[in-house]
Every structure is written in structure tokens, then in C-alpha cells.
């Protein structure tokens, strides 16, 4: 089972998970096409990466495109795919130079072969980097993540390599996305909605949640710092009492 991080007051999160919401509304308020908002949101991604690198945060997971987003209007999906492909072509070399390791989680087989090839190339090029792990959730859904993990366990049982009674939290945890990273400490959602929208359902079990009305393209370092400052004031108990945490720390 994934180890629980220590419940230290004023601790900095090791892993941020973010739903980048509000691109379309940002554009609509300016009477511009929705894609203008998505392009503006791409700049906020770079700002967020800069913020994590400057503060030594280990991992950043961004919800870029959900499994449900395929149901959006075809012209918007097509434009998003072009934006995604362009970002892969433009940004990977610079991220590699800065020591960022890029990963993708989700059903990448739904993407065009050219995008899948670019994703694999970005992962291979940056695999040895250690300054920051940037996980991009694309064509991702938390329920599908759990379904895939359950299916993997079923295959092991059917092959006789695993007994059903030996299935536990640790065995499922090892088969969900991001199993090799510490669980997110802090979840941020921009755009004003207060839900996690099928994002990292297993991984967010003990994550601190923080919501802001700020639309994603309006993100700045001040908003991110406000989230970290709020996180620093929270006591992470993981089911224990405050007195237990104070005397013995959270379970490892």
C-alpha cells in the first residue's frame, strides 16, 4: 500500500494534482472562441511548471483531457488535438533541458497514431530526469483507471499467479496510474466548481482539496501560493486523532 506522508504542519506538498478548469468561460467572457481560452490556458501550464520547479515540488499531475471530453463538439476536440500536438512539438525539448520527466496517463490508444508516437517519444526523451515529474492525464478517467487495475488483477488470478484472497489495497494500488509516485498531497481545482470530476479517484483518498474561483488562464503564482499557504495550515490526521498525530505522527 502507498505509504502515507508524515502529518507535518506547514509542510510543503510533494505532489500537486490540478484540474485546469475555466478556459472556455474565460474566452466567452471576452466574446472570443473557446479555443482562445485553451491557448491562454497553455500559458498557465508553463507558469505552474515554473512554480513547482522553483519550490522543489516533486510531482505535478494535470488533468488535460478527460475520457468524457471526447463527447464535446467534434470541432473543439479536433482543435484541442492540434493544440496538444503543437505543445508536444514545442515544449518537450525545453522541459527536458530543465530536468522535467514527462508521463502520460489515460487511454492513449484513442488518440491519433501521430500523437501517440509523440507522447511515447516525450516519455523516452525525459525518462531519466529528476527535477520534476509532470504527469499529464489525457483521455483519462478515474473509474476507468480502477477498472483497468481490477482487470489486471483478474488476469493474474485467471493465470494462477495470484489468489483472490491475496488481493488487498497494496495489490490494487500497484496497478493504478501513478503507482510509482507519492499520492497527491494537494488537489487544486480552478474555475469555481467544487468536485473532482472522475479524476484520480483512488489516489485522492487522503488528499487535501482546495478550490478557487480563478479561471485557469488567469492563474498566477499568487493563486498557487495561496493554495500552498492554506495547505500548510492543515493537520493531516489520516484517521487518527489530533493528539495521536502530535505525539506519534501519521501512519507510514
ABEGO torsion letter per residue (X at the ends): XBBBBBBBBGBBBABBBBBBBGAAAAAAAAGBBAAAAAAAAAAAAAAAAAAAAAAGBABBBBBABBAAAAABBAAAAAAAAAAAAAAAAAAAAAAAAAGBBBBBBEBAAABBAAAAAAAAAAAAAAAABAABBBBBBBGBBAAAAAAAAAAAAAAAAAAGABBAAABBAAAAAAABBGAABBBBABBBBBGGBBBAGGBGAAAAAABBBBBBABBAAABBAAAAAAAAAAAAABBBAGGBBAAAAAAAEBBX
